Structure formats: structure tokens, C-alpha cells
Amino acid sequence: VDMCTRQRMGTAGCQSASFQSVIGQYSEVMGFITGYRDYTMDGFALYSNPSLDGMYADAVSVTRSAPREHIWTLAVGTQSYRCPCNSGHKPPAFVGDNYYCTDYGDHFQHYTFTEPNHLWSNTTGCAGNSDCCKDSAMPWFHRQLLGTSDAAVDVRICWDENTSNEDMGIDQGALFVR
């Protein structure tokens, strides 16, 4: 499986890719992202001072820069750190309802970056919990933003532990602005 994963080994943080609008000003973003996880993803848990500019979830964070504005979050939980749809930790207020969170498997289970562990796809990666995958639009997200801008759209993979304890990769994605 070809995918984008974090480049640094052994550290927590976020790594990003920025995509500049080819049409100039925009006020809407639509897209999809799918991926895989390994080991102990913590969803929205364990973040005592969440910040949109920093880490706030084990997730893919889609934002607009200058100043940073939240567009969408694609989080991953486990049996130990469940998603909000499965009685888990709620996202920070700046995320609102603009997220998908997939609960997938045992907290300490080692998975490989292959099927059936596909995240945010509405067909797999829901660990038997259909409440986390009820949105029929999944994997697509759509967000009307608070104004127009020509700022880049940033896609960040964020995590709070090193790669020997948790990891995530993106295998497919598309972003559209208008």
C-alpha cells in the first residue's frame, strides 16, 4: 500500500502538507481522506490543553492557515480510548461537529497498513460499532467556512506518542475548494 506517513521516528507532534488554492479566494472545502492505523491511537483523549495550532487528537487535521481555522478532523480511537460516538472523549470546542472518528480494535493490537483496517471509509474500520459510521457521506466531508480566503489548506497527521507505540498513514485523499 502506498501512503503518506509521518517522517520522524520516535517523537510526538504534527506533520503537515499544504495545498494552495488554484482558484484564489474560496469559502467552501470538500474532500475525503482514508488511511490506516497501528497500535494505540487515542482519539480525542489525553489532551489537557488542546490547541488548533498544536496537537488535539490522534488524527488527521484539515485546517485553513493564516490564521488557522478548523475545517475537519479525522480521529482514530480504540477500545481503551473510544470515540465520542462510542461514549468516549468529546472533541475540543473548536472542532464542533466537524469530524469523523473511527473506533478500531484493541488498544494494544498491532495492525498492518492493509485491509480490513481502512479508516473513515463508512464500510470498514468501524470495529462493529455502526454508531461511529452513521454518516452516509463518509468518507466525504464538506464545510462552509466563515469567510473567503486564498490561504492554503493544511493536512496534518498528529499523534502524541512515538511510532513504536502508534502510527497512522493516509492512502487516499482529495480536496476541493470553491
VMD Tcl script that builds the backbone (N, CA, C; Angstrom):
set m [mol new atoms 534]
animate dup $m
set s [atomselect $m all]
$s set {name element resname resid chain x y z} {
  {N N VAL 1 A 0.851 -1.182 0.000}
  {CA C VAL 1 A 0.000 0.000 0.000}
  {C C VAL 1 A 0.892 1.238 0.000}
  {N N ASP 2 A 0.709 2.133 -0.943}
  {CA C ASP 2 A 1.426 3.401 -0.973}
  {C C ASP 2 A 0.662 4.406 -0.128}
  {N N MET 3 A 1.375 5.129 0.750}
  {CA C MET 3 A 0.689 6.107 1.584}
  {C C MET 3 A 1.664 7.106 2.157}
  {N N CYS 4 A 1.077 8.195 2.653}
  {CA C CYS 4 A 1.847 9.213 3.360}
  {C C CYS 4 A 1.805 8.890 4.847}
  {N N THR 5 A 2.966 8.838 5.468}
  {CA C THR 5 A 3.062 8.621 6.906}
  {C C THR 5 A 4.002 9.672 7.476}
  {N N ARG 6 A 4.082 9.713 8.769}
  {CA C ARG 6 A 4.992 10.683 9.377}
  {C C ARG 6 A 6.441 10.309 9.088}
  {N N GLN 7 A 7.278 11.332 8.978}
  {CA C GLN 7 A 8.665 11.115 8.597}
  {C C GLN 7 A 9.580 10.913 9.790}
  {N N ARG 8 A 9.307 11.601 10.886}
  {CA C ARG 8 A 10.185 11.493 12.056}
  {C C ARG 8 A 9.826 10.254 12.853}
  {N N MET 9 A 10.806 9.573 13.308}
  {CA C MET 9 A 10.583 8.413 14.168}
  {C C MET 9 A 10.829 8.825 15.611}
  {N N GLY 10 A 10.037 8.302 16.520}
  {CA C GLY 10 A 10.327 8.461 17.923}
  {C C GLY 10 A 9.864 9.738 18.585}
  {N N THR 11 A 9.067 10.564 17.924}
  {CA C THR 11 A 8.624 11.799 18.553}
  {C C THR 11 A 7.131 12.006 18.364}
  {N N ALA 12 A 6.552 12.808 19.244}
  {CA C ALA 12 A 5.153 13.211 19.123}
  {C C ALA 12 A 5.101 14.527 18.356}
  {N N GLY 13 A 3.947 14.854 17.821}
  {CA C GLY 13 A 3.795 16.127 17.131}
  {C C GLY 13 A 2.872 16.032 15.940}
  {N N CYS 14 A 2.963 17.005 15.053}
  {CA C CYS 14 A 2.164 17.044 13.829}
  {C C CYS 14 A 3.093 17.253 12.650}
  {N N GLN 15 A 2.795 16.615 11.554}
  {CA C GLN 15 A 3.484 16.874 10.302}
  {C C GLN 15 A 2.443 17.231 9.269}
  {N N SER 16 A 2.772 18.193 8.410}
  {CA C SER 16 A 1.741 18.720 7.530}
  {C C SER 16 A 2.194 18.806 6.079}
  {N N ALA 17 A 1.194 18.879 5.227}
  {CA C ALA 17 A 1.369 19.210 3.818}
  {C C ALA 17 A 0.373 20.327 3.535}
  {N N SER 18 A 0.813 21.339 2.793}
  {CA C SER 18 A -0.044 22.483 2.487}
  {C C SER 18 A -0.411 22.466 1.012}
  {N N PHE 19 A -1.661 22.832 0.737}
  {CA C PHE 19 A -2.178 22.851 -0.620}
  {C C PHE 19 A -2.767 24.224 -0.897}
  {N N GLN 20 A -2.168 24.929 -1.825}
  {CA C GLN 20 A -2.610 26.282 -2.167}
  {C C GLN 20 A -3.795 26.202 -3.129}
  {N N SER 21 A -4.755 27.083 -2.973}
  {CA C SER 21 A -5.908 27.148 -3.858}
  {C C SER 21 A -5.472 27.610 -5.244}
  {N N VAL 22 A -5.912 26.894 -6.268}
  {CA C VAL 22 A -5.594 27.306 -7.634}
  {C C VAL 22 A -6.635 28.286 -8.185}
  {N N ILE 23 A -7.739 28.487 -7.444}
  {CA C ILE 23 A -8.778 29.418 -7.903}
  {C C ILE 23 A -8.743 30.738 -7.154}
  {N N GLY 24 A -7.806 30.889 -6.231}
  {CA C GLY 24 A -7.751 32.114 -5.428}
  {C C GLY 24 A -8.689 32.008 -4.239}
  {N N GLN 25 A -9.557 32.978 -4.071}
  {CA C GLN 25 A -10.472 33.041 -2.929}
  {C C GLN 25 A -11.462 31.866 -2.935}
  {N N TYR 26 A -11.729 31.331 -1.754}
  {CA C TYR 26 A -12.714 30.255 -1.603}
  {C C TYR 26 A -13.365 30.379 -0.239}
  {N N SER 27 A -14.539 29.769 -0.085}
  {CA C SER 27 A -15.236 29.776 1.199}
  {C C SER 27 A -15.808 28.408 1.558}
  {N N GLU 28 A -15.560 27.416 0.717}
  {CA C GLU 28 A -16.056 26.068 0.948}
  {C C GLU 28 A -14.948 25.066 0.687}
  {N N VAL 29 A -14.911 24.018 1.495}
  {CA C VAL 29 A -13.944 22.936 1.286}
  {C C VAL 29 A -14.697 21.619 1.344}
  {N N MET 30 A -14.417 20.767 0.388}
  {CA C MET 30 A -14.987 19.427 0.349}
  {C C MET 30 A -13.847 18.474 0.063}
  {N N GLY 31 A -13.917 17.265 0.595}
  {CA C GLY 31 A -12.872 16.310 0.305}
  {C C GLY 31 A -13.103 14.990 0.999}
  {N N PHE 32 A -12.128 14.127 0.875}
  {CA C PHE 32 A -12.134 12.871 1.613}
  {C C PHE 32 A -10.701 12.470 1.890}
  {N N ILE 33 A -10.531 11.725 2.960}
  {CA C ILE 33 A -9.235 11.160 3.333}
  {C C ILE 33 A -9.507 9.777 3.898}
  {N N THR 34 A -8.742 8.802 3.462}
  {CA C THR 34 A -8.813 7.475 4.065}
  {C C THR 34 A -7.398 7.052 4.438}
  {N N GLY 35 A -7.299 6.143 5.380}
  {CA C GLY 35 A -5.985 5.722 5.829}
  {C C GLY 35 A -6.031 4.496 6.709}
  {N N TYR 36 A -4.929 4.279 7.397}
  {CA C TYR 36 A -4.742 3.112 8.258}
  {C C TYR 36 A -4.120 3.544 9.580}
  {N N ARG 37 A -4.279 2.715 10.585}
  {CA C ARG 37 A -3.663 2.988 11.884}
  {C C ARG 37 A -2.970 1.745 12.394}
  {N N ASP 38 A -2.076 1.967 13.360}
  {CA C ASP 38 A -1.373 0.872 14.002}
  {C C ASP 38 A -1.234 1.176 15.492}
  {N N TYR 39 A -1.464 0.196 16.310}
  {CA C TYR 39 A -1.333 0.267 17.768}
  {C C TYR 39 A -2.267 1.269 18.441}
  {N N THR 40 A -1.767 2.104 19.338}
  {CA C THR 40 A -2.557 2.727 20.403}
  {C C THR 40 A -3.070 4.137 20.113}
  {N N MET 41 A -3.808 4.307 19.062}
  {CA C MET 41 A -4.368 5.621 18.757}
  {C C MET 41 A -5.367 6.010 19.852}
  {N N ASP 42 A -5.321 7.286 20.266}
  {CA C ASP 42 A -6.052 7.732 21.459}
  {C C ASP 42 A -7.239 8.643 21.175}
  {N N GLY 43 A -7.659 8.792 19.935}
  {CA C GLY 43 A -8.797 9.652 19.625}
  {C C GLY 43 A -8.599 11.056 20.180}
  {N N PHE 44 A -9.625 11.557 20.880}
  {CA C PHE 44 A -9.562 12.893 21.478}
  {C C PHE 44 A -9.125 12.868 22.945}
  {N N ALA 45 A -8.674 11.707 23.433}
  {CA C ALA 45 A -8.257 11.585 24.836}
  {C C ALA 45 A -6.846 12.132 25.042}
  {N N LEU 46 A -6.492 12.347 26.275}
  {CA C LEU 46 A -5.127 12.652 26.710}
  {C C LEU 46 A -4.606 14.030 26.330}
  {N N TYR 47 A -5.454 14.926 25.931}
  {CA C TYR 47 A -5.010 16.271 25.580}
  {C C TYR 47 A -5.625 17.256 26.567}
  {N N SER 48 A -4.841 17.694 27.548}
  {CA C SER 48 A -5.366 18.558 28.605}
  {C C SER 48 A -5.503 20.004 28.157}
  {N N ASN 49 A -4.685 20.467 27.238}
  {CA C ASN 49 A -4.751 21.834 26.724}
  {C C ASN 49 A -4.760 21.810 25.202}
  {N N PRO 50 A -5.866 21.325 24.604}
  {CA C PRO 50 A -5.880 21.187 23.150}
  {C C PRO 50 A -5.770 22.539 22.453}
  {N N SER 51 A -5.039 22.538 21.354}
  {CA C SER 51 A -4.829 23.757 20.586}
  {C C SER 51 A -4.917 23.436 19.103}
  {N N LEU 52 A -5.596 24.272 18.354}
  {CA C LEU 52 A -5.696 24.064 16.912}
  {C C LEU 52 A -4.327 24.192 16.246}
  {N N ASP 53 A -3.421 24.952 16.848}
  {CA C ASP 53 A -2.079 25.084 16.302}
  {C C ASP 53 A -1.151 23.956 16.733}
  {N N GLY 54 A -1.599 23.134 17.664}
  {CA C GLY 54 A -0.790 22.022 18.148}
  {C C GLY 54 A -1.547 20.716 18.035}
  {N N MET 55 A -1.250 19.815 18.953}
  {CA C MET 55 A -1.915 18.516 18.966}
  {C C MET 55 A -3.203 18.605 19.771}
  {N N TYR 56 A -4.262 18.020 19.246}
  {CA C TYR 56 A -5.519 17.950 19.990}
  {C C TYR 56 A -6.198 16.594 19.823}
  {N N ALA 57 A -5.624 15.727 19.001}
  {CA C ALA 57 A -6.174 14.387 18.786}
  {C C ALA 57 A -5.147 13.544 18.058}
  {N N ASP 58 A -5.282 12.231 18.181}
  {CA C ASP 58 A -4.555 11.333 17.294}
  {C C ASP 58 A -5.411 11.277 16.038}
  {N N ALA 59 A -5.003 12.044 15.028}
  {CA C ALA 59 A -5.923 12.307 13.930}
  {C C ALA 59 A -5.223 12.910 12.734}
  {N N VAL 60 A -5.977 12.995 11.659}
  {CA C VAL 60 A -5.646 13.854 10.532}
  {C C VAL 60 A -6.458 15.123 10.730}
  {N N SER 61 A -5.791 16.240 10.745}
  {CA C SER 61 A -6.424 17.536 10.966}
  {C C SER 61 A -6.369 18.330 9.664}
  {N N VAL 62 A -7.527 18.794 9.196}
  {CA C VAL 62 A -7.600 19.608 7.982}
  {C C VAL 62 A -7.945 21.031 8.425}
  {N N THR 63 A -7.074 21.981 8.117}
  {CA C THR 63 A -7.261 23.358 8.563}
  {C C THR 63 A -6.944 24.320 7.418}
  {N N ARG 64 A -7.373 25.560 7.604}
  {CA C ARG 64 A -7.002 26.645 6.703}
  {C C ARG 64 A -6.053 27.534 7.490}
  {N N SER 65 A -4.956 27.941 6.865}
  {CA C SER 65 A -3.948 28.702 7.597}
  {C C SER 65 A -4.177 30.201 7.477}
  {N N ALA 66 A -3.458 30.936 8.340}
  {CA C ALA 66 A -3.343 32.406 8.313}
  {C C ALA 66 A -4.640 33.161 8.592}
  {N N PRO 67 A -5.153 33.252 9.794}
  {CA C PRO 67 A -4.852 32.399 10.956}
  {C C PRO 67 A -5.504 31.024 10.783}
  {N N ARG 68 A -5.027 30.041 11.534}
  {CA C ARG 68 A -5.522 28.673 11.382}
  {C C ARG 68 A -7.007 28.593 11.727}
  {N N GLU 69 A -7.766 27.964 10.839}
  {CA C GLU 69 A -9.202 27.754 11.026}
  {C C GLU 69 A -9.494 26.269 10.823}
  {N N HIS 70 A -10.239 25.674 11.746}
  {CA C HIS 70 A -10.561 24.249 11.652}
  {C C HIS 70 A -11.522 23.993 10.504}
  {N N ILE 71 A -11.220 22.978 9.707}
  {CA C ILE 71 A -12.125 22.542 8.646}
  {C C ILE 71 A -12.720 21.195 9.022}
  {N N TRP 72 A -11.865 20.191 9.268}
  {CA C TRP 72 A -12.366 18.848 9.573}
  {C C TRP 72 A -11.284 18.081 10.311}
  {N N THR 73 A -11.686 17.141 11.165}
  {CA C THR 73 A -10.768 16.244 11.862}
  {C C THR 73 A -11.194 14.813 11.607}
  {N N LEU 74 A -10.236 13.952 11.332}
  {CA C LEU 74 A -10.468 12.523 11.144}
  {C C LEU 74 A -9.665 11.806 12.219}
  {N N ALA 75 A -10.322 11.492 13.330}
  {CA C ALA 75 A -9.652 10.923 14.503}
  {C C ALA 75 A -9.784 9.404 14.529}
  {N N VAL 76 A -8.902 8.777 15.333}
  {CA C VAL 76 A -8.903 7.323 15.492}
  {C C VAL 76 A -8.875 6.991 16.968}
  {N N GLY 77 A -9.836 6.188 17.409}
  {CA C GLY 77 A -9.871 5.701 18.780}
  {C C GLY 77 A -9.686 4.196 18.808}
  {N N THR 78 A -9.640 3.654 20.017}
  {CA C THR 78 A -9.536 2.211 20.212}
  {C C THR 78 A -10.485 1.812 21.337}
  {N N GLN 79 A -10.472 0.558 21.717}
  {CA C GLN 79 A -11.328 0.105 22.813}
  {C C GLN 79 A -11.011 0.833 24.114}
  {N N SER 80 A -9.763 1.224 24.310}
  {CA C SER 80 A -9.382 1.918 25.540}
  {C C SER 80 A -9.656 3.413 25.483}
  {N N TYR 81 A -9.554 4.015 24.312}
  {CA C TYR 81 A -9.762 5.454 24.127}
  {C C TYR 81 A -10.775 5.649 23.010}
  {N N ARG 82 A -12.025 5.529 23.388}
  {CA C ARG 82 A -13.118 5.490 22.422}
  {C C ARG 82 A -13.432 6.856 21.813}
  {N N CYS 83 A -14.100 6.780 20.681}
  {CA C CYS 83 A -14.588 7.972 20.008}
  {C C CYS 83 A -15.843 8.487 20.700}
  {N N PRO 84 A -16.207 9.758 20.482}
  {CA C PRO 84 A -17.428 10.309 21.086}
  {C C PRO 84 A -18.686 9.508 20.736}
  {N N CYS 85 A -18.742 8.927 19.546}
  {CA C CYS 85 A -19.900 8.148 19.121}
  {C C CYS 85 A -20.033 6.846 19.903}
  {N N ASN 86 A -19.023 6.508 20.680}
  {CA C ASN 86 A -18.994 5.261 21.440}
  {C C ASN 86 A -18.697 5.560 22.913}
  {N N SER 87 A -19.297 6.653 23.407}
  {CA C SER 87 A -19.167 7.084 24.806}
  {C C SER 87 A -17.746 7.463 25.195}
  {N N GLY 88 A -16.964 7.942 24.241}
  {CA C GLY 88 A -15.594 8.344 24.510}
  {C C GLY 88 A -15.452 9.839 24.704}
  {N N HIS 89 A -14.210 10.288 24.730}
  {CA C HIS 89 A -13.901 11.702 24.942}
  {C C HIS 89 A -14.447 12.562 23.814}
  {N N LYS 90 A -15.008 13.705 24.181}
  {CA C LYS 90 A -15.531 14.651 23.200}
  {C C LYS 90 A -14.388 15.466 22.599}
  {N N PRO 91 A -14.579 15.942 21.369}
  {CA C PRO 91 A -13.535 16.776 20.763}
  {C C PRO 91 A -13.521 18.160 21.394}
  {N N PRO 92 A -12.448 18.921 21.203}
  {CA C PRO 92 A -12.409 20.299 21.692}
  {C C PRO 92 A -13.504 21.132 21.015}
  {N N ALA 93 A -13.881 22.222 21.657}
  {CA C ALA 93 A -14.969 23.075 21.154}
  {C C ALA 93 A -14.698 23.576 19.743}
  {N N PHE 94 A -13.440 23.874 19.391}
  {CA C PHE 94 A -13.157 24.400 18.058}
  {C C PHE 94 A -13.401 23.377 16.947}
  {N N VAL 95 A -13.497 22.087 17.291}
  {CA C VAL 95 A -13.801 21.048 16.307}
  {C C VAL 95 A -15.306 21.003 16.035}
  {N N GLY 96 A -16.116 21.223 17.079}
  {CA C GLY 96 A -17.571 21.166 16.921}
  {C C GLY 96 A -18.015 19.803 16.441}
  {N N ASP 97 A -18.921 19.791 15.475}
  {CA C ASP 97 A -19.405 18.538 14.891}
  {C C ASP 97 A -18.686 18.211 13.591}
  {N N ASN 98 A -17.625 18.901 13.304}
  {CA C ASN 98 A -16.922 18.764 12.031}
  {C C ASN 98 A -15.785 17.756 12.150}
  {N N TYR 99 A -16.163 16.498 12.338}
  {CA C TYR 99 A -15.169 15.437 12.473}
  {C C TYR 99 A -15.791 14.084 12.170}
  {N N TYR 100 A -14.923 13.138 11.860}
  {CA C TYR 100 A -15.230 11.715 11.872}
  {C C TYR 100 A -14.265 11.096 12.865}
  {N N CYS 101 A -14.736 10.099 13.589}
  {CA C CYS 101 A -13.860 9.366 14.496}
  {C C CYS 101 A -14.186 7.890 14.368}
  {N N THR 102 A -13.193 7.105 14.072}
  {CA C THR 102 A -13.357 5.667 13.920}
  {C C THR 102 A -12.730 4.962 15.113}
  {N N ASP 103 A -13.539 4.176 15.832}
  {CA C ASP 103 A -13.021 3.279 16.868}
  {C C ASP 103 A -12.578 2.019 16.160}
  {N N TYR 104 A -11.334 1.663 16.337}
  {CA C TYR 104 A -10.896 0.468 15.644}
  {C C TYR 104 A -10.037 -0.416 16.530}
  {N N GLY 105 A -10.616 -1.500 16.988}
  {CA C GLY 105 A -9.877 -2.595 17.582}
  {C C GLY 105 A -9.282 -2.370 18.954}
  {N N ASP 106 A -8.563 -3.370 19.360}
  {CA C ASP 106 A -7.907 -3.435 20.656}
  {C C ASP 106 A -6.790 -2.395 20.717}
  {N N HIS 107 A -6.701 -1.731 21.853}
  {CA C HIS 107 A -5.712 -0.678 22.078}
  {C C HIS 107 A -4.284 -1.148 21.812}
  {N N PHE 108 A -3.968 -2.367 22.201}
  {CA C PHE 108 A -2.595 -2.850 22.083}
  {C C PHE 108 A -2.375 -3.775 20.894}
  {N N GLN 109 A -3.368 -3.906 20.047}
  {CA C GLN 109 A -3.259 -4.788 18.886}
  {C C GLN 109 A -2.397 -4.159 17.805}
  {N N HIS 110 A -1.470 -4.935 17.295}
  {CA C HIS 110 A -0.638 -4.486 16.175}
  {C C HIS 110 A -1.387 -4.779 14.884}
  {N N TYR 111 A -1.591 -3.754 14.077}
  {CA C TYR 111 A -2.223 -3.908 12.770}
  {C C TYR 111 A -1.195 -3.549 11.710}
  {N N THR 112 A -1.392 -4.044 10.528}
  {CA C THR 112 A -0.562 -3.622 9.409}
  {C C THR 112 A -1.358 -2.616 8.595}
  {N N PHE 113 A -0.695 -1.855 7.773}
  {CA C PHE 113 A -1.360 -0.855 6.947}
  {C C PHE 113 A -2.031 -1.516 5.742}
  {N N THR 114 A -2.982 -2.399 6.017}
  {CA C THR 114 A -3.719 -3.092 4.955}
  {C C THR 114 A -5.163 -3.273 5.371}
  {N N GLU 115 A -5.993 -3.685 4.430}
  {CA C GLU 115 A -7.381 -4.023 4.752}
  {C C GLU 115 A -7.357 -5.133 5.791}
  {N N PRO 116 A -8.313 -5.265 6.672}
  {CA C PRO 116 A -9.565 -4.516 6.728}
  {C C PRO 116 A -9.508 -3.304 7.664}
  {N N ASN 117 A -8.354 -2.731 7.864}
  {CA C ASN 117 A -8.193 -1.654 8.831}
  {C C ASN 117 A -8.383 -0.262 8.235}
  {N N HIS 118 A -9.077 -0.150 7.134}
  {CA C HIS 118 A -9.257 1.129 6.439}
  {C C HIS 118 A -10.116 2.071 7.274}
  {N N LEU 119 A -9.621 3.284 7.523}
  {CA C LEU 119 A -10.291 4.242 8.401}
  {C C LEU 119 A -11.147 5.233 7.619}
  {N N TRP 120 A -12.204 5.686 8.259}
  {CA C TRP 120 A -13.094 6.755 7.776}
  {C C TRP 120 A -13.709 6.435 6.422}
  {N N SER 121 A -13.988 5.161 6.179}
  {CA C SER 121 A -14.464 4.766 4.859}
  {C C SER 121 A -15.960 4.436 4.830}
  {N N ASN 122 A -16.624 4.359 5.987}
  {CA C ASN 122 A -18.043 4.019 6.110}
  {C C ASN 122 A -18.333 2.579 5.728}
  {N N THR 123 A -17.336 1.801 5.385}
  {CA C THR 123 A -17.576 0.404 5.057}
  {C C THR 123 A -16.718 -0.526 5.899}
  {N N THR 124 A -15.522 -0.069 6.264}
  {CA C THR 124 A -14.648 -0.878 7.112}
  {C C THR 124 A -14.060 0.019 8.184}
  {N N GLY 125 A -13.413 -0.561 9.131}
  {CA C GLY 125 A -12.710 0.225 10.141}
  {C C GLY 125 A -13.611 0.769 11.220}
  {N N CYS 126 A -14.749 0.128 11.464}
  {CA C CYS 126 A -15.664 0.622 12.487}
  {C C CYS 126 A -15.781 -0.328 13.665}
  {N N ALA 127 A -15.000 -1.365 13.678}
  {CA C ALA 127 A -14.914 -2.310 14.795}
  {C C ALA 127 A -16.290 -2.785 15.260}
  {N N GLY 128 A -17.200 -2.969 14.322}
  {CA C GLY 128 A -18.527 -3.449 14.679}
  {C C GLY 128 A -19.400 -2.396 15.316}
  {N N ASN 129 A -18.953 -1.170 15.409}
  {CA C ASN 129 A -19.732 -0.107 16.034}
  {C C ASN 129 A -20.292 0.809 14.952}
  {N N SER 130 A -21.519 0.538 14.533}
  {CA C SER 130 A -22.111 1.305 13.441}
  {C C SER 130 A -22.408 2.741 13.856}
  {N N ASP 131 A -22.507 3.036 15.166}
  {CA C ASP 131 A -22.761 4.410 15.598}
  {C C ASP 131 A -21.642 5.347 15.156}
  {N N CYS 132 A -20.433 4.844 15.017}
  {CA C CYS 132 A -19.315 5.681 14.609}
  {C C CYS 132 A -19.261 5.881 13.097}
  {N N CYS 133 A -20.110 5.199 12.365}
  {CA C CYS 133 A -20.064 5.263 10.912}
  {C C CYS 133 A -21.443 5.539 10.320}
  {N N LYS 134 A -22.281 6.280 11.031}
  {CA C LYS 134 A -23.642 6.507 10.556}
  {C C LYS 134 A -23.756 7.548 9.456}
  {N N ASP 135 A -22.773 8.406 9.320}
  {CA C ASP 135 A -22.851 9.467 8.322}
  {C C ASP 135 A -22.738 8.858 6.927}
  {N N SER 136 A -23.814 8.956 6.155}
  {CA C SER 136 A -23.825 8.343 4.828}
  {C C SER 136 A -22.869 9.034 3.862}
  {N N ALA 137 A -22.421 10.241 4.191}
  {CA C ALA 137 A -21.477 10.952 3.326}
  {C C ALA 137 A -20.054 10.418 3.465}
  {N N MET 138 A -19.765 9.698 4.539}
  {CA C MET 138 A -18.429 9.193 4.796}
  {C C MET 138 A -17.913 8.426 3.591}
  {N N PRO 139 A -16.731 8.628 3.108}
  {CA C PRO 139 A -15.621 9.353 3.691}
  {C C PRO 139 A -15.596 10.846 3.345}
  {N N TRP 140 A -16.567 11.321 2.588}
  {CA C TRP 140 A -16.571 12.724 2.159}
  {C C TRP 140 A -16.940 13.658 3.295}
  {N N PHE 141 A -16.274 14.788 3.369}
  {CA C PHE 141 A -16.644 15.857 4.300}
  {C C PHE 141 A -16.862 17.136 3.497}
  {N N HIS 142 A -17.660 18.027 4.056}
  {CA C HIS 142 A -17.967 19.303 3.406}
  {C C HIS 142 A -18.082 20.353 4.490}
  {N N ARG 143 A -17.489 21.516 4.254}
  {CA C ARG 143 A -17.532 22.564 5.263}
  {C C ARG 143 A -17.640 23.922 4.606}
  {N N GLN 144 A -18.667 24.656 4.986}
  {CA C GLN 144 A -18.796 26.066 4.617}
  {C C GLN 144 A -18.018 26.852 5.657}
  {N N LEU 145 A -17.081 27.683 5.231}
  {CA C LEU 145 A -16.209 28.389 6.161}
  {C C LEU 145 A -16.753 29.774 6.492}
  {N N LEU 146 A -16.103 30.458 7.416}
  {CA C LEU 146 A -16.598 31.724 7.957}
  {C C LEU 146 A -16.320 32.936 7.084}
  {N N GLY 147 A -15.776 32.771 5.945}
  {CA C GLY 147 A -15.467 33.877 5.053}
  {C C GLY 147 A -14.605 33.374 3.932}
  {N N THR 148 A -14.267 34.259 3.007}
  {CA C THR 148 A -13.422 33.854 1.894}
  {C C THR 148 A -11.954 34.088 2.228}
  {N N SER 149 A -11.119 33.288 1.598}
  {CA C SER 149 A -9.677 33.386 1.806}
  {C C SER 149 A -8.984 32.679 0.654}
  {N N ASP 150 A -7.738 33.021 0.428}
  {CA C ASP 150 A -6.933 32.255 -0.516}
  {C C ASP 150 A -5.828 31.499 0.225}
  {N N ALA 151 A -5.967 31.373 1.538}
  {CA C ALA 151 A -4.973 30.680 2.366}
  {C C ALA 151 A -4.890 29.204 1.998}
  {N N ALA 152 A -3.727 28.635 2.192}
  {CA C ALA 152 A -3.510 27.215 1.920}
  {C C ALA 152 A -4.368 26.352 2.840}
  {N N VAL 153 A -4.745 25.188 2.345}
  {CA C VAL 153 A -5.389 24.168 3.171}
  {C C VAL 153 A -4.277 23.243 3.645}
  {N N ASP 154 A -4.183 23.082 4.964}
  {CA C ASP 154 A -3.159 22.229 5.563}
  {C C ASP 154 A -3.769 20.902 5.978}
  {N N VAL 155 A -3.120 19.817 5.635}
  {CA C VAL 155 A -3.492 18.477 6.087}
  {C C VAL 155 A -2.369 18.008 6.990}
  {N N ARG 156 A -2.704 17.800 8.291}
  {CA C ARG 156 A -1.679 17.433 9.277}
  {C C ARG 156 A -2.008 16.084 9.894}
  {N N ILE 157 A -1.005 15.235 10.008}
  {CA C ILE 157 A -1.133 13.998 10.781}
  {C C ILE 157 A -0.556 14.296 12.156}
  {N N CYS 158 A -1.376 14.112 13.206}
  {CA C CYS 158 A -0.952 14.426 14.578}
  {C C CYS 158 A -1.048 13.187 15.465}
  {N N TRP 159 A -0.119 13.072 16.413}
  {CA C TRP 159 A -0.060 11.938 17.325}
  {C C TRP 159 A 0.674 12.367 18.582}
  {N N ASP 160 A 0.454 11.634 19.664}
  {CA C ASP 160 A 1.078 12.016 20.933}
  {C C ASP 160 A 2.154 11.041 21.406}
  {N N GLU 161 A 2.471 10.029 20.599}
  {CA C GLU 161 A 3.476 9.049 21.004}
  {C C GLU 161 A 4.369 8.700 19.820}
  {N N ASN 162 A 5.436 7.968 20.083}
  {CA C ASN 162 A 6.358 7.622 19.010}
  {C C ASN 162 A 5.821 6.481 18.142}
  {N N THR 163 A 6.482 6.248 17.009}
  {CA C THR 163 A 5.987 5.267 16.041}
  {C C THR 163 A 6.014 3.835 16.555}
  {N N SER 164 A 6.790 3.542 17.585}
  {CA C SER 164 A 6.783 2.186 18.129}
  {C C SER 164 A 5.522 1.928 18.953}
  {N N ASN 165 A 4.762 2.987 19.276}
  {CA C ASN 165 A 3.555 2.830 20.081}
  {C C ASN 165 A 2.278 3.183 19.325}
  {N N GLU 166 A 2.358 3.990 18.289}
  {CA C GLU 166 A 1.185 4.296 17.467}
  {C C GLU 166 A 1.643 4.909 16.151}
  {N N ASP 167 A 0.842 4.681 15.131}
  {CA C ASP 167 A 1.182 5.236 13.829}
  {C C ASP 167 A -0.076 5.330 12.978}
  {N N MET 168 A -0.012 6.183 11.967}
  {CA C MET 168 A -1.138 6.405 11.088}
  {C C MET 168 A -0.598 6.795 9.719}
  {N N GLY 169 A -1.312 6.391 8.677}
  {CA C GLY 169 A -0.930 6.779 7.328}
  {C C GLY 169 A -2.151 7.106 6.492}
  {N N ILE 170 A -1.980 7.982 5.498}
  {CA C ILE 170 A -3.042 8.356 4.571}
  {C C ILE 170 A -2.746 7.668 3.250}
  {N N ASP 171 A -3.730 6.918 2.738}
  {CA C ASP 171 A -3.520 6.259 1.453}
  {C C ASP 171 A -4.298 6.908 0.316}
  {N N GLN 172 A -5.370 7.636 0.624}
  {CA C GLN 172 A -6.144 8.303 -0.415}
  {C C GLN 172 A -6.661 9.626 0.124}
  {N N GLY 173 A -6.813 10.571 -0.755}
  {CA C GLY 173 A -7.404 11.825 -0.336}
  {C C GLY 173 A -7.601 12.768 -1.511}
  {N N ALA 174 A -8.535 13.677 -1.355}
  {CA C ALA 174 A -8.782 14.708 -2.352}
  {C C ALA 174 A -9.365 15.916 -1.637}
  {N N LEU 175 A -9.001 17.106 -2.085}
  {CA C LEU 175 A -9.528 18.353 -1.540}
  {C C LEU 175 A -10.036 19.207 -2.696}
  {N N PHE 176 A -11.206 19.791 -2.495}
  {CA C PHE 176 A -11.797 20.693 -3.483}
  {C C PHE 176 A -12.214 21.968 -2.770}
  {N N VAL 177 A -11.957 23.110 -3.392}
  {CA C VAL 177 A -12.380 24.381 -2.826}
  {C C VAL 177 A -13.216 25.125 -3.859}
  {N N ARG 178 A -14.128 25.990 -3.336}
  {CA C ARG 178 A -14.861 26.899 -4.234}
  {C C ARG 178 A -15.346 28.093 -3.441}
}
mol reanalyze $m
mol bondsrecalc $m
mol representation Tube
mol addrep $m
